[in-house]
């Protein structure tokens, strides 16, 4: 693999990381703290939605984002020839 391909691979990897971490930040900090009052108007399973996001929702979103990251990295590996095939 050439140095330019390695740089492009790393740049795209960092882009994915930034986007996914930004989503997680918005869900965990935004929904659990900043938008808590507005979300508390809605109930989920008997609990206020703001409380639910602060306690459970951000964890679920984080786990989902892990699977999304794995899928994105598999595609990226194939694109740049790191898939081992």
C-alpha positions as CSV (number, residue, x, y, z in Angstrom):
1,X,0.0,0.0,0.0
2,X,1.3,3.4,-0.9
3,X,1.8,6.2,1.5
4,X,-0.9,8.3,-0.1
5,X,-3.4,5.4,0.2
6,X,-2.5,5.0,3.8
7,X,-3.1,8.7,4.5
8,X,-6.4,8.5,2.7
9,X,-7.4,5.4,4.7
10,X,-6.5,7.1,8.0
11,X,-8.3,10.4,7.0
12,X,-11.5,8.5,6.2
13,X,-11.2,6.4,9.4
14,X,-10.9,9.6,11.4
15,X,-13.9,11.1,9.6
16,X,-16.0,8.1,10.6
17,X,-14.8,8.3,14.2
18,X,-15.6,12.0,14.4
19,X,-19.1,11.5,13.0
20,X,-19.9,8.5,15.2
21,X,-18.5,10.1,18.4
22,X,-20.5,13.3,17.6
23,X,-23.7,11.2,17.3
24,X,-22.9,9.6,20.6
25,X,-22.2,13.0,22.2
26,X,-25.5,14.5,21.0
27,X,-27.5,11.5,22.2
28,X,-25.8,11.1,25.6
29,X,-25.1,14.7,26.5
30,X,-27.8,16.4,24.4
31,X,-30.7,14.1,25.0
32,X,-29.7,13.3,28.6
33,X,-28.8,16.8,29.8
34,X,-29.5,19.7,27.3
35,X,-32.9,18.5,25.9
36,X,-34.0,16.7,29.1
37,X,-36.8,19.0,29.9
38,X,-38.4,18.8,26.4
39,X,-37.9,15.1,26.3
40,X,-39.4,14.6,29.8
41,X,-42.8,15.5,28.3
42,X,-42.7,12.1,26.6
43,X,-42.8,8.8,28.5
44,X,-41.3,5.5,27.5
45,X,-42.2,2.5,29.6
46,X,-43.5,4.7,32.4
47,X,-40.2,6.7,32.6
48,X,-39.6,10.2,31.3
49,X,-37.7,10.1,28.0
50,X,-35.0,12.5,29.2
51,X,-34.3,10.2,32.1
52,X,-34.4,7.1,29.9
53,X,-31.8,8.6,27.5
54,X,-29.5,9.6,30.3
55,X,-29.7,6.1,31.9
56,X,-30.2,3.6,29.0
57,X,-30.5,5.3,25.7
58,X,-26.9,6.5,25.3
59,X,-25.7,3.0,26.1
60,X,-27.9,1.4,23.5
61,X,-26.8,4.0,20.9
62,X,-23.2,3.4,21.8
63,X,-23.6,-0.4,21.2
64,X,-25.4,0.3,17.9
65,X,-22.6,2.7,16.9
66,X,-20.0,0.0,17.5
67,X,-21.7,-2.3,15.0
68,X,-22.0,0.6,12.5
69,X,-18.3,1.3,13.0
70,X,-17.4,-2.3,12.4
71,X,-19.4,-2.3,9.2
72,X,-17.9,1.0,8.0
73,X,-14.4,-0.3,8.7
74,X,-15.0,-3.5,6.9
75,X,-16.0,-1.5,3.8
76,X,-13.1,0.8,4.2
77,X,-10.7,-2.1,4.6
78,X,-12.0,-3.6,1.3
79,X,-11.8,-0.3,-0.4
80,X,-8.1,0.2,0.5
81,X,-7.0,-3.5,0.2
82,X,-6.7,-4.3,3.9
83,X,-9.4,-7.0,3.9
84,X,-6.8,-9.8,3.8
85,X,-8.4,-11.4,0.8
